[in-house]
Amino acid sequence: MSPRPDPARAVPVHAAPAVEAPPRPRTADDADRPDPPVDRPAPPAGRPAGRPAPDAGEGERARRPWTDRLRPRRAGRAAGGDPRPGERRRRPDRRRRWSLAAIAVVGLLAVVGIVVVLAPPDAPAPESRTLSEGLALIADGDVASATIDDRARSVRLTLEDGTEAVVAFPAEYADELTAALLEAGVETDADAAGSGLAADLALRLVPVLIIVGVLVWVVRRMNPSSVAGTPRRALSEGEVPQVTFADVAGADEAVDQLREMVQFLRDPARFEALGARRPRGALLVGPPGTGKTLLARAVAGEAGVPFFALAGSDFVETYVGVGARRVRDLFAQARKAERAIIFIDEVDAVGRTRTSGTHSGGDGERENTLISLLNEMDGFAGSRVIVLAATNRPDILDPALTRPGRLDRQIQVPNPDRRGRTLILEVHTKGRPVAADVDLVSVARQTPGMSGADLAQVVNEACMEAARRGRAEVDAECFQAAIATVALGRARTSALVTDFDRQVTAWHEAGHTLAAALLPDADDPVSVTIVPRGPAGGATWMSGNDDVFLPRRKALAQLTVALAGRAAEEYLLDGEHTQGASGDLQGATNLATAMVTQYGMTDFGYAQVDAETLRVGGEVAAAAHARIDGLLRDAHRAATAIVTENAAALEALAAALLAEETLSGEQVQRIVAAHRGDAGA
């Protein structure tokens, strides 16, 4: 048999009716984490406490100048949670950019004003006379002064009445004209050849040069990457990271595969003596937050070689040739170090599959950059430079990039399992005042599917919760609140909840909790609350598991637990119900659809039916829909039977939730054990 799809992430999926209140606004800390579903009873993979898979668009980040992402960063302490290169550096202040633009405008206006003020006033153009007329004026004594311009072969005559006249003369007549002026007693002067040209050129070129200089200065200050093709900060780093494999947790398989590269960097002769070809590069594949960057830094730190890191988007520019130049400069700098690790994060930004047909300017420049990257990777023969790249979308990479001899190894970096999550939690809680009642194994069981970054956020939120409550140590209650905060957001303590909504929420969550506690194939409840968080009015947390395969009996148990909230509402309202089970129905429908059309778990048959067939309709789609609805109705009948036969336990759980608002798994088990089998009044 084949394994079921990737396990979902554990979150409180059985939520009560949402209270009508504005959802919690997202903050910068939530930017890398998707919003979990509000009231989902189970993910399609069949885990009742499965956390929703991250959004496909996650990890898309806003574009910014590459120089803002080239700051040195501190290495994380566990797989996941490590920032991308340069994430420590703040984005340039927009106000500063506007100030620079204003300075540029004022400077240009000042230059123009100076030119206008210093420019000589326009004098009236002198009258042009013929040579004969000019000689007649000289002979009649009407000329007061004259200025001869040998370069222009003309003479400017100033007459007795103050007017001026210009007379052109042949080059060979200059001596005769000069003699005539001197004989007539006219004050004569000569204009030095070339002085007018130099002054004219200076007057025209100096303002232009000033304007160009101001514009270049402003562009460099606002975005140095648009002028300088080389990421100077990245190329000058090349430091040896202090992170080693001892600082990595939850990624044992990836570490084992990367140790071979470390051994080659340390002792290449051992491989070359046996004719083994050195590894050229490796592609780290995994969802966001699993620690791909940390692993790359650990390889360099373990081998003691310089580490050069850039993001794929740093090579993509609209300016022609800039990206290819950055690639060449980066690899040239790495070659100077002889032994080095080059890490390209989000390589799919530059390594996307090339397509035929017309391209826009950006696509053409990206393909040129990719070609330059491929050529540089081929030029590493005989060197000890290894290229590591990371992506969460390996399917869109160009085949030329992943062929043997380039990024020929794919190393999977999945979300950690329970043991890995426990180790990551131990790393992040090291040196923090954690109370003795905190069981990290139990916390790891409640967070299946969470990445290292999520777990780091859980620990941080737990410490913040302890500080808000004024406690000296971070206890188990703070960790429970932190898990809920990371999954659903902070509690909406100021939300107005009516008594009716509160009662319906308590009974709804009590129904989920009761079914999960009584069904042997369902995951045990670890916490249940009616405190509103985000858009959800309440939530029930299951223990979860890391099983890859989903047995049919567990899938049916998940359907029953999902619809137990609806059954509890009907018991409370004498057959009536609210819209609070909409999220439960959505999740249950997804699971039932997979059971019928993909897993072959019903009498519908073994042939799979794709989503397009179900959407279009027809006889096959109608039969599949009938079987899916039958599974849901069977689960609802089973949930109704559990609620009716254990009405006293249901009522006791609802009353405890109304009084305490949050119950732990131990409290739930005690209440159910005290009233099990009691159908009530």
Secondary structure as a PSIPRED ss2 file (coil, helix, strand):
# PSIPRED VFORMAT (PSIPRED V4.0)

   1 M C   1.000  0.000  0.000
   2 S C   1.000  0.000  0.000
   3 P C   1.000  0.000  0.000
   4 R C   1.000  0.000  0.000
   5 P C   1.000  0.000  0.000
   6 D C   1.000  0.000  0.000
   7 P C   1.000  0.000  0.000
   8 A C   1.000  0.000  0.000
   9 R E   0.000  0.000  1.000
  10 A E   0.000  0.000  1.000
  11 V C   1.000  0.000  0.000
  12 P C   1.000  0.000  0.000
  13 V C   1.000  0.000  0.000
  14 H C   1.000  0.000  0.000
  15 A C   1.000  0.000  0.000
  16 A C   1.000  0.000  0.000
  17 P C   1.000  0.000  0.000
  18 A C   1.000  0.000  0.000
  19 V C   1.000  0.000  0.000
  20 E C   1.000  0.000  0.000
  21 A C   1.000  0.000  0.000
  22 P C   1.000  0.000  0.000
  23 P C   1.000  0.000  0.000
  24 R C   1.000  0.000  0.000
  25 P C   1.000  0.000  0.000
  26 R C   1.000  0.000  0.000
  27 T C   1.000  0.000  0.000
  28 A H   0.000  1.000  0.000
  29 D H   0.000  1.000  0.000
  30 D H   0.000  1.000  0.000
  31 A C   1.000  0.000  0.000
  32 D C   1.000  0.000  0.000
  33 R C   1.000  0.000  0.000
  34 P C   1.000  0.000  0.000
  35 D C   1.000  0.000  0.000
  36 P C   1.000  0.000  0.000
  37 P C   1.000  0.000  0.000
  38 V C   1.000  0.000  0.000
  39 D C   1.000  0.000  0.000
  40 R C   1.000  0.000  0.000
  41 P C   1.000  0.000  0.000
  42 A C   1.000  0.000  0.000
  43 P C   1.000  0.000  0.000
  44 P C   1.000  0.000  0.000
  45 A C   1.000  0.000  0.000
  46 G C   1.000  0.000  0.000
  47 R C   1.000  0.000  0.000
  48 P C   1.000  0.000  0.000
  49 A C   1.000  0.000  0.000
  50 G E   0.000  0.000  1.000
  51 R E   0.000  0.000  1.000
  52 P C   1.000  0.000  0.000
  53 A C   1.000  0.000  0.000
  54 P C   1.000  0.000  0.000
  55 D C   1.000  0.000  0.000
  56 A C   1.000  0.000  0.000
  57 G C   1.000  0.000  0.000
  58 E C   1.000  0.000  0.000
  59 G C   1.000  0.000  0.000
  60 E C   1.000  0.000  0.000
  61 R C   1.000  0.000  0.000
  62 A C   1.000  0.000  0.000
  63 R C   1.000  0.000  0.000
  64 R C   1.000  0.000  0.000
  65 P C   1.000  0.000  0.000
  66 W H   0.000  1.000  0.000
  67 T H   0.000  1.000  0.000
  68 D H   0.000  1.000  0.000
  69 R H   0.000  1.000  0.000
  70 L C   1.000  0.000  0.000
  71 R C   1.000  0.000  0.000
  72 P C   1.000  0.000  0.000
  73 R C   1.000  0.000  0.000
  74 R C   1.000  0.000  0.000
  75 A C   1.000  0.000  0.000
  76 G C   1.000  0.000  0.000
  77 R C   1.000  0.000  0.000
  78 A C   1.000  0.000  0.000
  79 A C   1.000  0.000  0.000
  80 G C   1.000  0.000  0.000
  81 G C   1.000  0.000  0.000
  82 D C   1.000  0.000  0.000
  83 P C   1.000  0.000  0.000
  84 R C   1.000  0.000  0.000
  85 P C   1.000  0.000  0.000
  86 G C   1.000  0.000  0.000
  87 E C   1.000  0.000  0.000
  88 R C   1.000  0.000  0.000
  89 R C   1.000  0.000  0.000
  90 R C   1.000  0.000  0.000
  91 R C   1.000  0.000  0.000
  92 P C   1.000  0.000  0.000
  93 D C   1.000  0.000  0.000
  94 R H   0.000  1.000  0.000
  95 R H   0.000  1.000  0.000
  96 R H   0.000  1.000  0.000
  97 R H   0.000  1.000  0.000
  98 W H   0.000  1.000  0.000
  99 S H   0.000  1.000  0.000
 100 L H   0.000  1.000  0.000
 101 A H   0.000  1.000  0.000
 102 A H   0.000  1.000  0.000
 103 I H   0.000  1.000  0.000
 104 A H   0.000  1.000  0.000
 105 V H   0.000  1.000  0.000
 106 V H   0.000  1.000  0.000
 107 G H   0.000  1.000  0.000
 108 L H   0.000  1.000  0.000
 109 L H   0.000  1.000  0.000
 110 A H   0.000  1.000  0.000
 111 V H   0.000  1.000  0.000
 112 V H   0.000  1.000  0.000
 113 G H   0.000  1.000  0.000
 114 I H   0.000  1.000  0.000
 115 V H   0.000  1.000  0.000
 116 V H   0.000  1.000  0.000
 117 V H   0.000  1.000  0.000
 118 L H   0.000  1.000  0.000
 119 A C   1.000  0.000  0.000
 120 P C   1.000  0.000  0.000
 121 P C   1.000  0.000  0.000
 122 D C   1.000  0.000  0.000
 123 A C   1.000  0.000  0.000
 124 P C   1.000  0.000  0.000
 125 A C   1.000  0.000  0.000
 126 P C   1.000  0.000  0.000
 127 E E   0.000  0.000  1.000
 128 S E   0.000  0.000  1.000
 129 R E   0.000  0.000  1.000
 130 T C   1.000  0.000  0.000
 131 L H   0.000  1.000  0.000
 132 S H   0.000  1.000  0.000
 133 E H   0.000  1.000  0.000
 134 G H   0.000  1.000  0.000
 135 L H   0.000  1.000  0.000
 136 A H   0.000  1.000  0.000
 137 L H   0.000  1.000  0.000
 138 I H   0.000  1.000  0.000
 139 A H   0.000  1.000  0.000
 140 D C   1.000  0.000  0.000
 141 G C   1.000  0.000  0.000
 142 D C   1.000  0.000  0.000
 143 V E   0.000  0.000  1.000
 144 A E   0.000  0.000  1.000
 145 S E   0.000  0.000  1.000
 146 A E   0.000  0.000  1.000
 147 T E   0.000  0.000  1.000
 148 I E   0.000  0.000  1.000
 149 D E   0.000  0.000  1.000
 150 D C   1.000  0.000  0.000
 151 R C   1.000  0.000  0.000
 152 A C   1.000  0.000  0.000
 153 R C   1.000  0.000  0.000
 154 S E   0.000  0.000  1.000
 155 V E   0.000  0.000  1.000
 156 R E   0.000  0.000  1.000
 157 L E   0.000  0.000  1.000
 158 T E   0.000  0.000  1.000
 159 L E   0.000  0.000  1.000
 160 E C   1.000  0.000  0.000
 161 D C   1.000  0.000  0.000
 162 G C   1.000  0.000  0.000
 163 T C   1.000  0.000  0.000
 164 E E   0.000  0.000  1.000
 165 A E   0.000  0.000  1.000
 166 V E   0.000  0.000  1.000
 167 V E   0.000  0.000  1.000
 168 A E   0.000  0.000  1.000
 169 F C   1.000  0.000  0.000
 170 P C   1.000  0.000  0.000
 171 A H   0.000  1.000  0.000
 172 E H   0.000  1.000  0.000
 173 Y H   0.000  1.000  0.000
 174 A H   0.000  1.000  0.000
 175 D H   0.000  1.000  0.000
 176 E H   0.000  1.000  0.000
 177 L H   0.000  1.000  0.000
 178 T H   0.000  1.000  0.000
 179 A H   0.000  1.000  0.000
 180 A H   0.000  1.000  0.000
 181 L H   0.000  1.000  0.000
 182 L H   0.000  1.000  0.000
 183 E H   0.000  1.000  0.000
 184 A C   1.000  0.000  0.000
 185 G C   1.000  0.000  0.000
 186 V C   1.000  0.000  0.000
 187 E E   0.000  0.000  1.000
 188 T E   0.000  0.000  1.000
 189 D E   0.000  0.000  1.000
 190 A E   0.000  0.000  1.000
 191 D E   0.000  0.000  1.000
 192 A C   1.000  0.000  0.000
 193 A C   1.000  0.000  0.000
 194 G C   1.000  0.000  0.000
 195 S H   0.000  1.000  0.000
 196 G H   0.000  1.000  0.000
 197 L H   0.000  1.000  0.000
 198 A H   0.000  1.000  0.000
 199 A H   0.000  1.000  0.000
 200 D H   0.000  1.000  0.000
 201 L H   0.000  1.000  0.000
 202 A H   0.000  1.000  0.000
 203 L H   0.000  1.000  0.000
 204 R H   0.000  1.000  0.000
 205 L H   0.000  1.000  0.000
 206 V H   0.000  1.000  0.000
 207 P H   0.000  1.000  0.000
 208 V H   0.000  1.000  0.000
 209 L H   0.000  1.000  0.000
 210 I H   0.000  1.000  0.000
 211 I H   0.000  1.000  0.000
 212 V H   0.000  1.000  0.000
 213 G H   0.000  1.000  0.000
 214 V H   0.000  1.000  0.000
 215 L H   0.000  1.000  0.000
 216 V H   0.000  1.000  0.000
 217 W H   0.000  1.000  0.000
 218 V H   0.000  1.000  0.000
 219 V H   0.000  1.000  0.000
 220 R H   0.000  1.000  0.000
 221 R H   0.000  1.000  0.000
 222 M H   0.000  1.000  0.000
 223 N C   1.000  0.000  0.000
 224 P H   0.000  1.000  0.000
 225 S H   0.000  1.000  0.000
 226 S H   0.000  1.000  0.000
 227 V C   1.000  0.000  0.000
 228 A C   1.000  0.000  0.000
 229 G C   1.000  0.000  0.000
 230 T C   1.000  0.000  0.000
 231 P C   1.000  0.000  0.000
 232 R H   0.000  1.000  0.000
 233 R H   0.000  1.000  0.000
 234 A H   0.000  1.000  0.000
 235 L H   0.000  1.000  0.000
 236 S H   0.000  1.000  0.000
 237 E H   0.000  1.000  0.000
 238 G C   1.000  0.000  0.000
 239 E C   1.000  0.000  0.000
 240 V C   1.000  0.000  0.000
 241 P C   1.000  0.000  0.000
 242 Q C   1.000  0.000  0.000
 243 V C   1.000  0.000  0.000
 244 T C   1.000  0.000  0.000
 245 F H   0.000  1.000  0.000
 246 A H   0.000  1.000  0.000
 247 D H   0.000  1.000  0.000
 248 V C   1.000  0.000  0.000
 249 A C   1.000  0.000  0.000
 250 G C   1.000  0.000  0.000
 251 A C   1.000  0.000  0.000
 252 D H   0.000  1.000  0.000
 253 E H   0.000  1.000  0.000
 254 A H   0.000  1.000  0.000
 255 V H   0.000  1.000  0.000
 256 D H   0.000  1.000  0.000
 257 Q H   0.000  1.000  0.000
 258 L H   0.000  1.000  0.000
 259 R H   0.000  1.000  0.000
 260 E H   0.000  1.000  0.000
 261 M H   0.000  1.000  0.000
 262 V H   0.000  1.000  0.000
 263 Q H   0.000  1.000  0.000
 264 F H   0.000  1.000  0.000
 265 L H   0.000  1.000  0.000
 266 R H   0.000  1.000  0.000
 267 D C   1.000  0.000  0.000
 268 P H   0.000  1.000  0.000
 269 A H   0.000  1.000  0.000
 270 R H   0.000  1.000  0.000
 271 F H   0.000  1.000  0.000
 272 E H   0.000  1.000  0.000
 273 A C   1.000  0.000  0.000
 274 L C   1.000  0.000  0.000
 275 G C   1.000  0.000  0.000
 276 A C   1.000  0.000  0.000
 277 R C   1.000  0.000  0.000
 278 R C   1.000  0.000  0.000
 279 P C   1.000  0.000  0.000
 280 R C   1.000  0.000  0.000
 281 G E   0.000  0.000  1.000
 282 A E   0.000  0.000  1.000
 283 L E   0.000  0.000  1.000
 284 L E   0.000  0.000  1.000
 285 V E   0.000  0.000  1.000
 286 G C   1.000  0.000  0.000
 287 P C   1.000  0.000  0.000
 288 P C   1.000  0.000  0.000
 289 G C   1.000  0.000  0.000
 290 T C   1.000  0.000  0.000
 291 G C   1.000  0.000  0.000
 292 K H   0.000  1.000  0.000
 293 T H   0.000  1.000  0.000
 294 L H   0.000  1.000  0.000
 295 L H   0.000  1.000  0.000
 296 A H   0.000  1.000  0.000
 297 R H   0.000  1.000  0.000
 298 A H   0.000  1.000  0.000
 299 V H   0.000  1.000  0.000
 300 A H   0.000  1.000  0.000
 301 G H   0.000  1.000  0.000
 302 E H   0.000  1.000  0.000
 303 A H   0.000  1.000  0.000
 304 G C   1.000  0.000  0.000
 305 V C   1.000  0.000  0.000
 306 P C   1.000  0.000  0.000
 307 F E   0.000  0.000  1.000
 308 F E   0.000  0.000  1.000
 309 A E   0.000  0.000  1.000
 310 L E   0.000  0.000  1.000
 311 A E   0.000  0.000  1.000
 312 G H   0.000  1.000  0.000
 313 S H   0.000  1.000  0.000
 314 D H   0.000  1.000  0.000
 315 F H   0.000  1.000  0.000
 316 V C   1.000  0.000  0.000
 317 E C   1.000  0.000  0.000
 318 T C   1.000  0.000  0.000
 319 Y C   1.000  0.000  0.000
 320 V C   1.000  0.000  0.000
 321 G C   1.000  0.000  0.000
 322 V H   0.000  1.000  0.000
 323 G H   0.000  1.000  0.000
 324 A H   0.000  1.000  0.000
 325 R H   0.000  1.000  0.000
 326 R H   0.000  1.000  0.000
 327 V H   0.000  1.000  0.000
 328 R H   0.000  1.000  0.000
 329 D H   0.000  1.000  0.000
 330 L H   0.000  1.000  0.000
 331 F H   0.000  1.000  0.000
 332 A H   0.000  1.000  0.000
 333 Q H   0.000  1.000  0.000
 334 A H   0.000  1.000  0.000
 335 R H   0.000  1.000  0.000
 336 K H   0.000  1.000  0.000
 337 A C   1.000  0.000  0.000
 338 E C   1.000  0.000  0.000
 339 R E   0.000  0.000  1.000
 340 A E   0.000  0.000  1.000
 341 I E   0.000  0.000  1.000
 342 I E   0.000  0.000  1.000
 343 F E   0.000  0.000  1.000
 344 I E   0.000  0.000  1.000
 345 D E   0.000  0.000  1.000
 346 E C   1.000  0.000  0.000
 347 V H   0.000  1.000  0.000
 348 D H   0.000  1.000  0.000
 349 A H   0.000  1.000  0.000
 350 V C   1.000  0.000  0.000
 351 G C   1.000  0.000  0.000
 352 R E   0.000  0.000  1.000
 353 T C   1.000  0.000  0.000
 354 R C   1.000  0.000  0.000
 355 T C   1.000  0.000  0.000
 356 S C   1.000  0.000  0.000
 357 G C   1.000  0.000  0.000
 358 T C   1.000  0.000  0.000
 359 H C   1.000  0.000  0.000
 360 S C   1.000  0.000  0.000
 361 G H   0.000  1.000  0.000
 362 G H   0.000  1.000  0.000
 363 D H   0.000  1.000  0.000
 364 G H   0.000  1.000  0.000
 365 E H   0.000  1.000  0.000
 366 R H   0.000  1.000  0.000
 367 E H   0.000  1.000  0.000
 368 N H   0.000  1.000  0.000
 369 T H   0.000  1.000  0.000
 370 L H   0.000  1.000  0.000
 371 I H   0.000  1.000  0.000
 372 S H   0.000  1.000  0.000
 373 L H   0.000  1.000  0.000
 374 L H   0.000  1.000  0.000
 375 N H   0.000  1.000  0.000
 376 E H   0.000  1.000  0.000
 377 M H   0.000  1.000  0.000
 378 D H   0.000  1.000  0.000
 379 G C   1.000  0.000  0.000
 380 F C   1.000  0.000  0.000
 381 A C   1.000  0.000  0.000
 382 G C   1.000  0.000  0.000
 383 S C   1.000  0.000  0.000
 384 R E   0.000  0.000  1.000
 385 V E   0.000  0.000  1.000
 386 I E   0.000  0.000  1.000
 387 V E   0.000  0.000  1.000
 388 L E   0.000  0.000  1.000
 389 A E   0.000  0.000  1.000
 390 A E   0.000  0.000  1.000
 391 T E   0.000  0.000  1.000
 392 N C   1.000  0.000  0.000
 393 R C   1.000  0.000  0.000
 394 P H   0.000  1.000  0.000
 395 D H   0.000  1.000  0.000
 396 I H   0.000  1.000  0.000
 397 L E   0.000  0.000  1.000
 398 D C   1.000  0.000  0.000
 399 P H   0.000  1.000  0.000
 400 A H   0.000  1.000  0.000
 401 L H   0.000  1.000  0.000
 402 T H   0.000  1.000  0.000
 403 R C   1.000  0.000  0.000
 404 P C   1.000  0.000  0.000
 405 G C   1.000  0.000  0.000
 406 R C   1.000  0.000  0.000
 407 L C   1.000  0.000  0.000
 408 D C   1.000  0.000  0.000
 409 R E   0.000  0.000  1.000
 410 Q E   0.000  0.000  1.000
 411 I E   0.000  0.000  1.000
 412 Q E   0.000  0.000  1.000
 413 V C   1.000  0.000  0.000
 414 P C   1.000  0.000  0.000
 415 N C   1.000  0.000  0.000
 416 P C   1.000  0.000  0.000
 417 D C   1.000  0.000  0.000
 418 R H   0.000  1.000  0.000
 419 R H   0.000  1.000  0.000
 420 G H   0.000  1.000  0.000
 421 R H   0.000  1.000  0.000
 422 T H   0.000  1.000  0.000
 423 L H   0.000  1.000  0.000
 424 I H   0.000  1.000  0.000
 425 L H   0.000  1.000  0.000
 426 E H   0.000  1.000  0.000
 427 V H   0.000  1.000  0.000
 428 H H   0.000  1.000  0.000
 429 T H   0.000  1.000  0.000
 430 K C   1.000  0.000  0.000
 431 G C   1.000  0.000  0.000
 432 R C   1.000  0.000  0.000
 433 P C   1.000  0.000  0.000
 434 V E   0.000  0.000  1.000
 435 A C   1.000  0.000  0.000
 436 A C   1.000  0.000  0.000
 437 D C   1.000  0.000  0.000
 438 V C   1.000  0.000  0.000
 439 D C   1.000  0.000  0.000
 440 L H   0.000  1.000  0.000
 441 V H   0.000  1.000  0.000
 442 S H   0.000  1.000  0.000
 443 V H   0.000  1.000  0.000
 444 A H   0.000  1.000  0.000
 445 R H   0.000  1.000  0.000
 446 Q C   1.000  0.000  0.000
 447 T C   1.000  0.000  0.000
 448 P C   1.000  0.000  0.000
 449 G C   1.000  0.000  0.000
 450 M C   1.000  0.000  0.000
 451 S C   1.000  0.000  0.000
 452 G H   0.000  1.000  0.000
 453 A H   0.000  1.000  0.000
 454 D H   0.000  1.000  0.000
 455 L H   0.000  1.000  0.000
 456 A H   0.000  1.000  0.000
 457 Q H   0.000  1.000  0.000
 458 V H   0.000  1.000  0.000
 459 V H   0.000  1.000  0.000
 460 N H   0.000  1.000  0.000
 461 E H   0.000  1.000  0.000
 462 A H   0.000  1.000  0.000
 463 C H   0.000  1.000  0.000
 464 M H   0.000  1.000  0.000
 465 E H   0.000  1.000  0.000
 466 A H   0.000  1.000  0.000
 467 A H   0.000  1.000  0.000
 468 R H   0.000  1.000  0.000
 469 R C   1.000  0.000  0.000
 470 G C   1.000  0.000  0.000
 471 R C   1.000  0.000  0.000
 472 A C   1.000  0.000  0.000
 473 E C   1.000  0.000  0.000
 474 V E   0.000  0.000  1.000
 475 D C   1.000  0.000  0.000
 476 A H   0.000  1.000  0.000
 477 E H   0.000  1.000  0.000
 478 C H   0.000  1.000  0.000
 479 F H   0.000  1.000  0.000
 480 Q H   0.000  1.000  0.000
 481 A H   0.000  1.000  0.000
 482 A H   0.000  1.000  0.000
 483 I H   0.000  1.000  0.000
 484 A H   0.000  1.000  0.000
 485 T H   0.000  1.000  0.000
 486 V H   0.000  1.000  0.000
 487 A H   0.000  1.000  0.000
 488 L H   0.000  1.000  0.000
 489 G C   1.000  0.000  0.000
 490 R C   1.000  0.000  0.000
 491 A E   0.000  0.000  1.000
 492 R C   1.000  0.000  0.000
 493 T C   1.000  0.000  0.000
 494 S C   1.000  0.000  0.000
 495 A C   1.000  0.000  0.000
 496 L C   1.000  0.000  0.000
 497 V C   1.000  0.000  0.000
 498 T C   1.000  0.000  0.000
 499 D H   0.000  1.000  0.000
 500 F H   0.000  1.000  0.000
 501 D H   0.000  1.000  0.000
 502 R H   0.000  1.000  0.000
 503 Q H   0.000  1.000  0.000
 504 V H   0.000  1.000  0.000
 505 T H   0.000  1.000  0.000
 506 A H   0.000  1.000  0.000
 507 W H   0.000  1.000  0.000
 508 H H   0.000  1.000  0.000
 509 E H   0.000  1.000  0.000
 510 A H   0.000  1.000  0.000
 511 G H   0.000  1.000  0.000
 512 H H   0.000  1.000  0.000
 513 T H   0.000  1.000  0.000
 514 L H   0.000  1.000  0.000
 515 A H   0.000  1.000  0.000
 516 A H   0.000  1.000  0.000
 517 A H   0.000  1.000  0.000
 518 L H   0.000  1.000  0.000
 519 L C   1.000  0.000  0.000
 520 P C   1.000  0.000  0.000
 521 D C   1.000  0.000  0.000
 522 A C   1.000  0.000  0.000
 523 D C   1.000  0.000  0.000
 524 D C   1.000  0.000  0.000
 525 P E   0.000  0.000  1.000
 526 V E   0.000  0.000  1.000
 527 S E   0.000  0.000  1.000
 528 V E   0.000  0.000  1.000
 529 T E   0.000  0.000  1.000
 530 I C   1.000  0.000  0.000
 531 V C   1.000  0.000  0.000
 532 P C   1.000  0.000  0.000
 533 R E   0.000  0.000  1.000
 534 G C   1.000  0.000  0.000
 535 P C   1.000  0.000  0.000
 536 A E   0.000  0.000  1.000
 537 G C   1.000  0.000  0.000
 538 G C   1.000  0.000  0.000
 539 A E   0.000  0.000  1.000
 540 T E   0.000  0.000  1.000
 541 W E   0.000  0.000  1.000
 542 M E   0.000  0.000  1.000
 543 S C   1.000  0.000  0.000
 544 G C   1.000  0.000  0.000
 545 N C   1.000  0.000  0.000
 546 D C   1.000  0.000  0.000
 547 D C   1.000  0.000  0.000
 548 V C   1.000  0.000  0.000
 549 F C   1.000  0.000  0.000
 550 L C   1.000  0.000  0.000
 551 P C   1.000  0.000  0.000
 552 R H   0.000  1.000  0.000
 553 R H   0.000  1.000  0.000
 554 K H   0.000  1.000  0.000
 555 A H   0.000  1.000  0.000
 556 L H   0.000  1.000  0.000
 557 A H   0.000  1.000  0.000
 558 Q H   0.000  1.000  0.000
 559 L H   0.000  1.000  0.000
 560 T H   0.000  1.000  0.000
 561 V H   0.000  1.000  0.000
 562 A H   0.000  1.000  0.000
 563 L H   0.000  1.000  0.000
 564 A H   0.000  1.000  0.000
 565 G H   0.000  1.000  0.000
 566 R H   0.000  1.000  0.000
 567 A H   0.000  1.000  0.000
 568 A H   0.000  1.000  0.000
 569 E H   0.000  1.000  0.000
 570 E H   0.000  1.000  0.000
 571 Y H   0.000  1.000  0.000
 572 L H   0.000  1.000  0.000
 573 L C   1.000  0.000  0.000
 574 D C   1.000  0.000  0.000
 575 G C   1.000  0.000  0.000
 576 E C   1.000  0.000  0.000
 577 H C   1.000  0.000  0.000
 578 T C   1.000  0.000  0.000
 579 Q H   0.000  1.000  0.000
 580 G H   0.000  1.000  0.000
 581 A H   0.000  1.000  0.000
 582 S H   0.000  1.000  0.000
 583 G H   0.000  1.000  0.000
 584 D H   0.000  1.000  0.000
 585 L H   0.000  1.000  0.000
 586 Q H   0.000  1.000  0.000
 587 G H   0.000  1.000  0.000
 588 A H   0.000  1.000  0.000
 589 T H   0.000  1.000  0.000
 590 N H   0.000  1.000  0.000
 591 L H   0.000  1.000  0.000
 592 A H   0.000  1.000  0.000
 593 T H   0.000  1.000  0.000
 594 A H   0.000  1.000  0.000
 595 M H   0.000  1.000  0.000
 596 V H   0.000  1.000  0.000
 597 T H   0.000  1.000  0.000
 598 Q C   1.000  0.000  0.000
 599 Y C   1.000  0.000  0.000
 600 G C   1.000  0.000  0.000
 601 M C   1.000  0.000  0.000
 602 T C   1.000  0.000  0.000
 603 D C   1.000  0.000  0.000
 604 F C   1.000  0.000  0.000
 605 G C   1.000  0.000  0.000
 606 Y C   1.000  0.000  0.000
 607 A C   1.000  0.000  0.000
 608 Q C   1.000  0.000  0.000
 609 V C   1.000  0.000  0.000
 610 D C   1.000  0.000  0.000
 611 A H   0.000  1.000  0.000
 612 E H   0.000  1.000  0.000
 613 T H   0.000  1.000  0.000
 614 L H   0.000  1.000  0.000
 615 R H   0.000  1.000  0.000
 616 V H   0.000  1.000  0.000
 617 G C   1.000  0.000  0.000
 618 G C   1.000  0.000  0.000
 619 E H   0.000  1.000  0.000
 620 V H   0.000  1.000  0.000
 621 A H   0.000  1.000  0.000
 622 A H   0.000  1.000  0.000
 623 A H   0.000  1.000  0.000
 624 A H   0.000  1.000  0.000
 625 H H   0.000  1.000  0.000
 626 A H   0.000  1.000  0.000
 627 R H   0.000  1.000  0.000
 628 I H   0.000  1.000  0.000
 629 D H   0.000  1.000  0.000
 630 G H   0.000  1.000  0.000
 631 L H   0.000  1.000  0.000
 632 L H   0.000  1.000  0.000
 633 R H   0.000  1.000  0.000
 634 D H   0.000  1.000  0.000
 635 A H   0.000  1.000  0.000
 636 H H   0.000  1.000  0.000
 637 R H   0.000  1.000  0.000
 638 A H   0.000  1.000  0.000
 639 A H   0.000  1.000  0.000
 640 T H   0.000  1.000  0.000
 641 A H   0.000  1.000  0.000
 642 I H   0.000  1.000  0.000
 643 V H   0.000  1.000  0.000
 644 T H   0.000  1.000  0.000
 645 E H   0.000  1.000  0.000
 646 N C   1.000  0.000  0.000
 647 A H   0.000  1.000  0.000
 648 A H   0.000  1.000  0.000
 649 A H   0.000  1.000  0.000
 650 L H   0.000  1.000  0.000
 651 E H   0.000  1.000  0.000
 652 A H   0.000  1.000  0.000
 653 L H   0.000  1.000  0.000
 654 A H   0.000  1.000  0.000
 655 A H   0.000  1.000  0.000
 656 A H   0.000  1.000  0.000
 657 L H   0.000  1.000  0.000
 658 L H   0.000  1.000  0.000
 659 A H   0.000  1.000  0.000
 660 E H   0.000  1.000  0.000
 661 E C   1.000  0.000  0.000
 662 T E   0.000  0.000  1.000
 663 L E   0.000  0.000  1.000
 664 S E   0.000  0.000  1.000
 665 G H   0.000  1.000  0.000
 666 E H   0.000  1.000  0.000
 667 Q H   0.000  1.000  0.000
 668 V H   0.000  1.000  0.000
 669 Q H   0.000  1.000  0.000
 670 R H   0.000  1.000  0.000
 671 I H   0.000  1.000  0.000
 672 V H   0.000  1.000  0.000
 673 A H   0.000  1.000  0.000
 674 A H   0.000  1.000  0.000
 675 H H   0.000  1.000  0.000
 676 R C   1.000  0.000  0.000
 677 G C   1.000  0.000  0.000
 678 D C   1.000  0.000  0.000
 679 A C   1.000  0.000  0.000
 680 G C   1.000  0.000  0.000
 681 A C   1.000  0.000  0.000
